[in-house]
Amino acid sequence: MKYIFGNWKMFLDYDESIALANEVKSLSYAPEKLQLTVFPNYLALHDIVQILKDTKIGVGAQTVSRRPQGAYTGAISAYLVKKIGCTHGLVGHSERRYIFHESDEDIHDKIEASFKVGLSPVLCVGETEEDLKEGKRQYRLKKQLMKALEGIEFTPSVPFFVAYEPVWAVSSGKPCNPADADDVHGWIKEELKQYTDMIVPVLYGGSVDQENVVSYLSRETIDGVLVGSASTKRDSFAQIIARANEI
Ligand code: PGA
């Protein structure tokens, strides 16, 4: 199984999100080979769950609160998104870490909160350009995985995902070389064994598009892709799915 996750970020308004969800619904692909999940903004989440409810396409939240319930103005919990039918939640996306200053503790608690309500967490990790220059890629990834996962009680019935998203590759048009990503994925999979004996699909993200998607998905260690901007346009997303479906 290969996973194609589309993170629509804050690119589309409500009407555009609904229109794209309907387009995605109409695409043909082999669900036994590919698992698709889209991550629209909160405003469109409920309606997109309804649009896709009779399909095998998952719907996820772009982030969830670390808190379960209560007086937290502006927050939306994992429970609330699970309750409307979402299947997944991104946790620790680099834009949340670096723009909104989410801490390692926040990320740990969000994973815990997601497992508690049966929402599949998709933990995003990745080194910055500075880390890379200083030879600290593994150090950064090791630390992010440890801070996020130490003490987590994994629920075997709730799939868990990791997305390797080098920060320098996200939204930059400079994707990570697939051979390099392949090595990192192998290393991440070894590293994950100390936290869980679950099989954890590891997805690559960072400037994936219709031209390069196959170069990632054809690698055994790369279980899928987390696509940002190329998933927000019908044509590029449809081509990504069509090419992945041919592998
Ligand atoms: P990008 O975003 O594909 O636009 O680089 C990937 C992501 O942030 O998940």
Boltz pocket constraint, residues with backbone or C-beta under 6 A from the ligand:
constraints:
  - pocket:
      binder: B
      contacts: [[A, 7], [A, 165], [A, 169], [A, 170], [A, 171], [A, 172], [A, 173], [A, 205], [A, 206], [A, 207], [A, 208], [A, 226], [A, 227], [A, 228], [A, 229], [A, 230]]
      max_distance: 6.0
